[in-house]
Amino acid sequence: MLKRGVMLLFFILSISTFSMVTHAANSSEYVNQSFYGYKEPSFTSAKTNGGSEYGAQNVGVVEKRDNGWWKIETWEGPVWINLNGEERVMGDFYAYDEPSFSSKVANAGAKYGRQTFRIVDGTTDGWLKFKTWEGDKWMNPTSEQITVNKTIYAYNEPSFNATKANYGAPYNPQNWGV
């Protein structure tokens, strides 16, 4: 019974994986905008081209997926691009001007509620750049905001014997991204 279940799961996963490819023939297409390349079809994958954007150019398309990701040929070998971004439903998170919790909080300091966002870039440590009414902003969907309502000390390592962070000064009550 277990073996049948595993085989059925494997079969379903293989069908769903292969059905994502909507175009696999090699073709040449002109891309009329700058774009980033990624090693995998994910905005949190490592960037190619030394982290720099590619300029507008003709690209050799190896594969197109229905979620907007294209596999193209470059001087570095196969690279993934997404020209229009991905739409994702996200909600209840803070947005930042830069990919850092110490950056200015966007949206007048309020959380974004549940809605659809267009993701256009990311970093390997989980930050995603998305489009808002304020322009491009950053979120970290793997983080959580907690409020500490008292003065605390932080340490540079997970030990009370470690050196205190913040030059030994306490942190006042505040929200923390964890």
MARBA-3410 file (N, C-alpha, C, O; in Angstrom, 1 decimal):
178
0.8,-1.2,0.0,0.0,0.0,0.0,0.9,1.3,0.0,0.6,2.2,-0.8 ~ 1.9,1.3,0.9,2.8,2.4,0.9,3.5,2.6,-0.4,3.7,3.7,-0.9 ~ 4.0,1.5,-0.9,4.7,1.5,-2.2,3.8,2.1,-3.3,4.3,2.9,-4.1 ~ 2.6,1.7,-3.4,1.6,2.3,-4.4,1.4,3.8,-4.2,1.4,4.5,-5.1 ~ 1.3,4.2,-2.9,1.1,5.6,-2.6,2.3,6.4,-3.0,2.1,7.5,-3.6
3.5,5.9,-2.8,4.7,6.6,-3.2,4.8,6.7,-4.7,5.2,7.7,-5.2 ~ 4.5,5.6,-5.4,4.6,5.6,-6.8,3.5,6.6,-7.4,3.8,7.3,-8.4 ~ 2.3,6.6,-6.8,1.3,7.5,-7.3,1.8,9.0,-7.1,1.6,9.8,-8.0 ~ 2.3,9.3,-5.9,2.8,10.6,-5.6,3.9,11.0,-6.6,3.9,12.1,-7.1 ~ 4.8,10.1,-6.9,5.9,10.3,-7.8,5.3,10.6,-9.2,5.8,11.5,-9.9
4.4,9.8,-9.6,3.7,10.0,-10.9,3.1,11.4,-11.1,3.2,12.1,-12.1 ~ 2.3,11.8,-10.0,1.6,13.1,-10.0,2.6,14.2,-10.1,2.5,15.2,-10.8 ~ 3.7,14.1,-9.3,4.7,15.2,-9.2,5.4,15.3,-10.6,5.7,16.4,-11.0 ~ 5.7,14.1,-11.2,6.4,14.2,-12.5,5.5,14.8,-13.6,6.0,15.6,-14.4 ~ 4.2,14.5,-13.5,3.3,15.1,-14.5,3.2,16.6,-14.3,3.3,17.4,-15.3
3.1,17.0,-13.0,2.9,18.5,-12.8,4.2,19.2,-13.1,4.2,20.4,-13.5 ~ 5.4,18.6,-12.9,6.6,19.3,-13.2,6.8,19.4,-14.7,7.2,20.5,-15.1 ~ 6.6,18.4,-15.5,6.8,18.5,-16.9,5.7,19.3,-17.6,6.0,19.9,-18.7 ~ 4.6,19.5,-17.0,3.5,20.3,-17.7,3.8,21.8,-17.6,3.1,22.5,-18.2 ~ 4.7,22.2,-16.8,5.0,23.6,-16.6,5.7,24.2,-17.8,5.6,25.4,-18.1
6.3,23.4,-18.6,7.1,23.8,-19.8,6.0,24.1,-20.9,5.3,23.2,-21.3 ~ 6.0,25.3,-21.4,5.0,25.6,-22.4,5.7,25.8,-23.8,5.0,25.8,-24.8 ~ 7.0,25.9,-23.8,7.7,26.0,-25.1,9.1,25.5,-24.9,9.8,26.0,-24.0 ~ 9.5,24.6,-25.6,10.9,24.0,-25.4,11.8,24.1,-26.6,13.0,23.7,-26.5 ~ 11.3,24.5,-27.8,12.1,24.6,-29.0,13.0,25.8,-28.9,12.6,26.9,-28.3
14.2,25.7,-29.4,15.1,26.8,-29.4,14.6,27.9,-30.4,14.2,27.6,-31.5 ~ 14.6,29.1,-29.9,14.1,30.2,-30.8,14.9,31.5,-30.4,15.5,31.5,-29.3 ~ 14.9,32.5,-31.2,15.5,33.7,-30.9,14.4,34.8,-30.7,13.5,34.9,-31.5 ~ 14.5,35.6,-29.6,13.6,36.6,-29.3,14.3,37.9,-28.9,15.4,37.8,-28.3 ~ 13.8,39.0,-29.3,14.4,40.3,-28.9,13.8,40.7,-27.5,12.6,40.8,-27.4
14.6,41.0,-26.6,14.2,41.5,-25.3,14.6,43.0,-25.3,15.7,43.4,-25.4 ~ 13.5,43.9,-25.2,13.7,45.3,-25.3,13.9,46.0,-24.0,13.6,47.2,-23.9 ~ 14.4,45.4,-23.0,14.6,46.0,-21.7,15.8,45.3,-21.0,16.2,44.2,-21.4 ~ 16.3,46.0,-20.0,17.4,45.4,-19.2,16.8,44.3,-18.3,15.6,44.4,-17.9 ~ 17.6,43.3,-18.0,17.0,42.2,-17.1,18.2,41.5,-16.4,19.3,41.5,-16.8
17.8,40.9,-15.3,18.8,40.1,-14.5,18.6,38.6,-14.9,17.6,38.2,-15.4 ~ 19.7,37.9,-14.8,19.7,36.4,-15.0,19.9,35.7,-13.7,20.6,36.2,-12.8 ~ 19.3,34.6,-13.6,19.4,33.8,-12.4,19.8,32.3,-12.7,19.6,31.8,-13.8 ~ 20.5,31.7,-11.7,20.9,30.3,-12.0,19.8,29.3,-11.9,19.9,28.3,-12.6 ~ 18.7,29.6,-11.2,17.5,28.8,-11.2,16.3,29.7,-11.4,16.4,30.9,-11.3
15.2,29.1,-11.8,14.0,29.9,-12.0,13.3,30.4,-10.7,12.2,30.0,-10.3 ~ 14.0,31.3,-10.0,13.6,31.8,-8.7,14.3,33.1,-8.5,15.5,33.3,-8.7 ~ 13.6,34.1,-8.0,14.2,35.4,-7.7,15.2,35.4,-6.5,16.0,36.3,-6.4 ~ 15.1,34.3,-5.7,16.1,34.2,-4.6,17.3,33.3,-5.0,18.1,33.0,-4.1 ~ 17.3,32.9,-6.2,18.5,32.2,-6.7,19.7,33.2,-7.0,19.4,34.4,-7.1
20.9,32.6,-7.0,22.0,33.5,-7.3,21.9,34.1,-8.7,21.5,33.5,-9.6 ~ 22.3,35.4,-8.8,22.3,36.1,-10.0,23.5,35.7,-10.9,24.6,35.3,-10.3 ~ 23.4,35.8,-12.2,24.5,35.5,-13.1,25.0,36.9,-13.6,24.6,37.9,-13.1 ~ 26.0,36.8,-14.5,26.6,38.0,-15.1,27.2,38.9,-14.0,27.2,40.1,-14.1 ~ 27.7,38.3,-13.0,28.4,39.0,-11.9,27.4,39.9,-11.1,27.8,40.8,-10.4
26.1,39.6,-11.2,25.1,40.3,-10.5,24.6,41.6,-11.2,23.8,42.3,-10.7 ~ 25.2,41.8,-12.4,24.8,43.0,-13.2,23.7,42.6,-14.2,23.5,41.5,-14.5 ~ 22.9,43.6,-14.6,21.9,43.4,-15.5,22.4,43.2,-16.9,23.5,43.7,-17.3 ~ 21.7,42.4,-17.7,22.0,42.3,-19.1,21.3,43.4,-19.8,20.2,43.8,-19.4 ~ 21.8,44.0,-20.9,21.1,45.0,-21.6,20.1,44.4,-22.6,20.1,43.2,-22.8
19.3,45.2,-23.2,18.4,44.8,-24.3,19.2,44.1,-25.4,20.2,44.5,-25.8 ~ 18.6,42.9,-25.8,19.4,42.2,-26.8,18.5,41.0,-27.4,17.4,40.7,-26.8 ~ 19.0,40.4,-28.4,18.4,39.1,-28.9,18.9,38.0,-28.0,20.1,37.9,-27.7 ~ 18.0,37.1,-27.6,18.3,36.0,-26.7,17.9,34.7,-27.4,16.9,34.7,-28.0 ~ 18.7,33.7,-27.2,18.3,32.3,-27.6,17.5,31.7,-26.5,18.0,31.4,-25.5
16.2,31.5,-26.8,15.3,30.9,-25.8,15.4,29.4,-25.9,15.1,28.8,-27.0 ~ 15.7,28.7,-24.8,15.7,27.3,-24.8,14.4,26.7,-24.2,14.0,25.7,-24.7 ~ 13.8,27.4,-23.3,12.6,26.9,-22.6,11.8,28.1,-22.1,12.4,29.1,-21.6 ~ 10.5,28.0,-22.2,9.6,29.0,-21.6,8.6,28.3,-20.7,8.1,27.2,-21.1 ~ 8.4,28.9,-19.5,7.4,28.3,-18.6,6.2,29.2,-18.5,6.3,30.4,-18.7
5.1,28.6,-18.1,3.9,29.4,-18.1,3.9,30.4,-16.9,3.0,31.3,-16.9 ~ 4.8,30.4,-16.0,4.9,31.3,-14.9,5.8,32.5,-15.2,6.1,33.3,-14.4 ~ 6.2,32.6,-16.5,7.0,33.8,-17.0,8.5,33.5,-17.0,9.2,34.4,-17.5 ~ 9.0,32.4,-16.5,10.4,32.2,-16.5,10.9,31.6,-17.9,10.2,30.7,-18.4 ~ 12.0,32.2,-18.4,12.6,31.7,-19.7,14.0,31.2,-19.4,14.7,31.8,-18.6
14.4,30.1,-20.0,15.7,29.7,-19.9,16.4,30.1,-21.2,15.9,29.8,-22.3 ~ 17.5,30.9,-21.1,18.1,31.4,-22.3,19.6,31.0,-22.3,20.1,30.6,-21.3 ~ 20.2,31.1,-23.5,21.7,30.8,-23.6,22.4,32.1,-23.5,22.1,33.1,-24.1 ~ 23.5,32.1,-22.7,24.4,33.2,-22.6,25.8,32.8,-22.6,26.1,31.6,-22.8 ~ 26.7,33.7,-22.5,28.2,33.3,-22.5,28.5,32.5,-21.3,29.5,31.8,-21.3
27.7,32.6,-20.2,27.9,31.8,-19.0,27.2,30.4,-19.1,27.3,29.6,-18.2 ~ 26.5,30.1,-20.2,25.7,28.9,-20.3,24.2,29.3,-20.0,23.8,30.4,-20.1 ~ 23.4,28.2,-19.7,22.0,28.5,-19.5,21.7,29.4,-18.3,22.3,29.2,-17.3 ~ 20.8,30.3,-18.5,20.4,31.3,-17.5,18.9,31.5,-17.5,18.3,31.4,-18.6 ~ 18.3,31.7,-16.3,16.9,31.9,-16.2,16.6,33.4,-16.1,17.3,34.1,-15.4
15.6,33.9,-16.8,15.2,35.3,-16.7,13.6,35.3,-16.6,12.9,34.4,-16.9 ~ 13.2,36.4,-16.0,11.7,36.6,-15.9,11.5,38.1,-16.1,11.8,39.0,-15.3 ~ 11.0,38.5,-17.3,10.9,39.8,-17.7,9.8,40.6,-17.1,9.9,41.8,-16.9 ~ 8.7,40.0,-16.7,7.5,40.7,-16.2,7.3,40.4,-14.7,6.3,41.0,-14.2 ~ 8.1,39.6,-14.1,7.9,39.3,-12.7,6.8,38.3,-12.5,6.2,37.8,-13.4
6.6,37.9,-11.2,5.7,36.9,-10.8,4.6,37.5,-9.9,4.9,38.3,-9.1 ~ 3.4,37.1,-10.2,2.3,37.6,-9.3,2.2,36.6,-8.1,2.1,35.4,-8.4 ~ 2.2,37.1,-6.9,2.0,36.3,-5.7,1.1,36.9,-4.8,1.1,38.2,-4.6 ~ 0.3,36.1,-4.1,-0.6,36.7,-3.0,0.2,36.6,-1.7,0.7,35.6,-1.3 ~ 0.4,37.8,-1.2,1.2,37.9,0.1,0.3,38.8,1.0,-0.6,39.4,0.6
0.6,38.7,2.3,-0.1,39.6,3.2,0.5,39.7,4.6,1.2,38.8,5.0 ~ 0.1,40.8,5.2,0.5,41.0,6.6,2.0,41.0,6.8,2.6,40.1,7.5 ~ 2.7,41.9,6.1,4.1,42.0,6.2,4.5,43.5,6.1,3.7,44.3,5.6 ~ 5.7,43.8,6.6,6.3,45.2,6.5,7.1,45.2,5.2,7.7,44.2,4.9 ~ 7.1,46.3,4.6,8.0,46.5,3.4,9.1,47.5,3.8,8.9,48.4,4.6
10.2,47.4,3.1,11.4,48.3,3.4,11.9,48.9,2.1,11.7,48.4,1.0 ~ 12.6,50.0,2.2,13.2,50.7,1.1,14.3,49.9,0.5,14.6,50.0,-0.7 ~ 15.0,49.2,1.3,16.2,48.4,0.9,16.0,47.0,1.5,15.2,46.8,2.4 ~ 16.8,46.0,1.0,16.7,44.7,1.6,17.4,44.5,2.9,18.4,43.8,3.0 ~ 16.9,45.2,3.9,17.5,45.2,5.2,16.5,45.6,6.3,15.7,46.6,6.0
16.4,44.9,7.4,15.5,45.3,8.4,15.8,46.7,9.1,15.0,47.3,9.7 ~ 17.0,47.1,8.9,17.4,48.4,9.4,17.1,49.6,8.5,17.2,50.7,8.8 ~ 16.6,49.2,7.3,16.1,50.2,6.3,14.8,50.9,6.7,14.1,50.3,7.6 ~ 14.5,52.0,6.1,13.3,52.7,6.4,12.1,51.8,6.0,12.0,51.2,5.0 ~ 11.1,51.8,6.9,9.9,51.0,6.7,9.0,51.8,5.7,8.7,53.0,5.9
8.5,51.1,4.7,7.7,51.7,3.7,6.2,51.7,4.1,5.9,51.3,5.2 ~ 5.3,52.2,3.2,3.9,52.2,3.5,3.5,53.0,4.7,2.6,52.6,5.5 ~ 4.2,54.1,5.0,4.0,54.9,6.2,4.1,54.1,7.5,3.4,54.4,8.5 ~ 4.9,53.1,7.5,5.1,52.2,8.7,4.1,51.2,8.9,4.2,50.5,9.9 ~ 3.1,51.1,8.1,2.0,50.1,8.3,2.3,48.8,7.5,3.0,48.9,6.5
1.7,47.7,8.0,1.8,46.5,7.3,1.0,46.5,6.0,-0.1,47.1,6.0 ~ 1.4,45.8,5.0,0.6,45.5,3.9,-0.4,44.4,4.2,0.1,43.4,4.8 ~ -1.6,44.5,3.9,-2.6,43.5,4.0,-2.5,42.5,2.9,-1.8,42.7,1.9 ~ -3.3,41.4,3.0,-3.3,40.4,2.0,-3.8,40.9,0.6,-4.9,41.5,0.5 ~ -2.9,40.8,-0.4,-3.2,41.2,-1.7,-2.2,40.6,-2.7,-1.2,39.9,-2.3
-2.4,40.8,-4.0,-1.5,40.3,-5.0,-0.4,41.3,-5.3,-0.7,42.5,-5.5 ~ 0.8,40.9,-5.3,2.0,41.7,-5.6,2.7,41.2,-6.8,2.7,40.0,-7.0 ~ 3.4,42.0,-7.5,4.3,41.6,-8.6,5.7,41.6,-8.1,6.3,42.7,-7.9 ~ 6.3,40.4,-8.0,7.7,40.3,-7.6,8.6,40.5,-8.8,8.3,39.8,-9.9 ~ 9.6,41.3,-8.7,10.4,41.6,-9.9,11.9,41.3,-9.6,12.7,41.3,-10.6
12.3,41.0,-8.4,13.7,40.7,-8.2,13.8,40.1,-6.8,12.9,40.1,-6.0 ~ 15.0,39.7,-6.4,15.2,39.1,-5.1,16.7,39.0,-4.7,17.6,39.3,-5.6 ~ 17.0,38.5,-3.5,18.3,38.2,-3.1,18.4,36.8,-2.6,17.4,36.2,-2.4 ~ 19.6,36.3,-2.5,19.8,34.9,-2.1,19.4,34.6,-0.7,19.3,33.5,-0.3 ~ 19.3,35.7,0.1,19.0,35.5,1.5,17.5,35.7,1.8,17.1,36.0,2.9
16.6,35.6,0.7,15.2,35.6,0.9,14.4,36.9,0.7,13.2,36.9,0.7 ~ 15.1,38.0,0.5,14.4,39.3,0.2,13.9,39.3,-1.2,14.5,38.9,-2.1 ~ 12.6,39.9,-1.3,12.0,40.0,-2.6,11.6,41.4,-2.9,11.1,42.1,-2.0 ~ 12.0,41.9,-4.1,11.6,43.2,-4.5,10.3,43.2,-5.2,10.0,42.3,-6.1 ~ 9.3,44.1,-4.9,8.0,44.1,-5.5,7.6,45.5,-5.8,8.1,46.5,-5.3
6.6,45.6,-6.7,6.0,46.9,-7.1,4.9,47.4,-6.1,4.1,46.6,-5.7 ~ 5.0,48.7,-5.8,3.9,49.3,-4.9,3.6,50.6,-5.5,4.2,51.1,-6.4 ~ 2.6,51.3,-4.8,2.3,52.6,-5.2,3.4,53.6,-4.9,3.4,54.7,-5.4 ~ 4.3,53.2,-4.0,5.5,54.0,-3.6,6.7,53.8,-4.5,7.7,54.4,-4.4 ~ 6.6,52.8,-5.5,7.7,52.4,-6.2,8.2,51.0,-5.8,7.4,50.3,-5.1
9.4,50.6,-6.2,9.9,49.3,-5.8,10.2,49.3,-4.3,10.9,50.2,-3.8 ~ 9.8,48.2,-3.6,10.1,48.0,-2.2,10.5,46.6,-2.0,10.4,45.8,-2.9 ~ 11.0,46.3,-0.8,11.5,45.0,-0.4,10.7,44.4,0.7,10.3,45.1,1.6 ~ 10.6,43.1,0.7,10.0,42.3,1.8,10.8,41.0,2.0,11.5,40.6,1.1 ~ 10.7,40.5,3.2,11.3,39.2,3.5,10.2,38.3,4.0,9.9,38.3,5.2
9.6,37.5,3.1,8.5,36.7,3.5,8.8,35.6,4.6,7.9,35.0,5.2 ~ 10.1,35.3,4.7,10.5,34.3,5.7,10.7,34.8,7.1,10.9,34.1,8.1 ~ 10.6,36.1,7.2,10.8,36.8,8.5,9.4,37.0,9.2,8.4,36.9,8.7 ~ 9.5,37.3,10.5,8.4,37.6,11.3,8.7,38.8,12.2,9.8,38.9,12.7 ~ 7.8,39.7,12.4,8.0,40.9,13.2,7.5,40.6,14.6,6.3,40.2,14.8
8.3,40.8,15.6,7.8,40.7,17.0,8.1,42.0,17.7,9.0,42.7,17.4 ~ 7.3,42.2,18.7,7.5,43.5,19.5,8.0,43.1,20.9,7.4,42.2,21.6 ~ 9.1,43.7,21.3,9.7,43.5,22.6,9.4,44.8,23.4,9.8,45.9,23.0 ~ 8.6,44.7,24.4,8.1,45.9,25.1,8.9,46.3,26.3,8.5,47.0,27.2 ~ 10.2,45.8,26.4,11.0,46.2,27.5,12.5,46.4,27.0,12.8,46.0,25.9
13.3,47.0,27.8,14.7,47.2,27.4,15.4,45.9,27.5,15.3,45.2,28.5 ~ 16.2,45.6,26.5,17.0,44.3,26.5,18.4,44.5,26.1,18.8,45.5,25.5 ~ 19.2,43.5,26.4,20.6,43.4,25.9,20.6,42.3,24.8,19.9,41.3,24.9 ~ 21.4,42.5,23.8,21.6,41.5,22.8,23.1,41.1,22.8,23.9,41.9,23.2 ~ 23.4,39.9,22.3,24.7,39.3,22.4,25.1,39.0,21.0,24.3,38.6,20.1
26.5,39.0,20.7,27.0,38.7,19.4,27.0,37.2,19.1,27.2,36.9,17.9 ~ 26.8,36.4,20.1,26.8,34.9,19.9,25.7,34.4,20.9,25.3,35.1,21.8 ~ 25.2,33.2,20.6,24.2,32.7,21.5,24.7,32.2,22.9,24.6,31.0,23.2 ~ 25.2,33.1,23.6,25.8,32.8,25.0,25.8,34.1,25.8,26.1,35.1,25.3 ~ 25.4,33.9,27.1,25.4,35.1,27.9,26.9,35.5,28.3,27.1,36.6,28.8
27.8,34.7,28.0,29.2,35.0,28.2,29.8,35.7,27.0,31.0,36.2,27.0 ~ 29.1,35.8,25.9,29.6,36.5,24.7,29.6,38.0,24.8,28.9,38.5,25.8 ~ 30.2,38.7,24.0,30.3,40.1,24.0,28.9,40.7,23.7,28.2,40.2,22.8 ~ 28.5,41.7,24.4,27.2,42.3,24.2,27.2,43.1,22.8,28.2,43.7,22.5 ~ 26.1,43.0,22.1,25.9,43.8,20.9,25.6,45.3,21.2,25.5,45.6,22.4
25.6,46.1,20.2,25.3,47.5,20.4,26.2,48.2,21.3,25.9,49.1,22.1 ~ 27.5,47.8,21.2,28.6,48.4,22.1,28.3,48.3,23.6,28.7,49.1,24.4 ~ 27.5,47.2,23.9,27.2,47.0,25.3,26.0,47.8,25.8,25.6,47.6,27.0 ~ 25.4,48.6,25.0,24.2,49.4,25.4,23.0,48.6,25.2,22.9,47.8,24.3 ~ 21.9,48.9,26.0,20.7,48.1,25.9,19.9,48.7,24.7,20.1,49.8,24.3
19.0,47.8,24.2,18.1,48.2,23.2,16.8,48.6,23.8,16.3,47.9,24.7 ~ 16.2,49.7,23.4,14.9,50.2,24.0,13.8,49.3,23.3,14.0,48.6,22.4 ~ 12.5,49.4,23.9,11.4,48.6,23.3,11.2,49.0,21.8,11.3,50.1,21.5 ~ 11.0,47.9,21.0,10.9,48.1,19.6,10.4,46.9,18.9,10.3,45.8,19.5 ~ 10.1,47.0,17.6,9.8,45.8,16.7,11.0,45.2,16.2,12.0,46.0,15.8
11.1,43.9,16.1,12.3,43.2,15.6,11.9,42.3,14.5,10.8,41.6,14.6 ~ 12.7,42.2,13.5,12.5,41.2,12.4,13.3,40.0,12.8,14.5,40.1,13.0 ~ 12.6,38.9,12.8,13.3,37.6,13.2,13.0,36.6,12.1,13.5,35.4,12.3
END
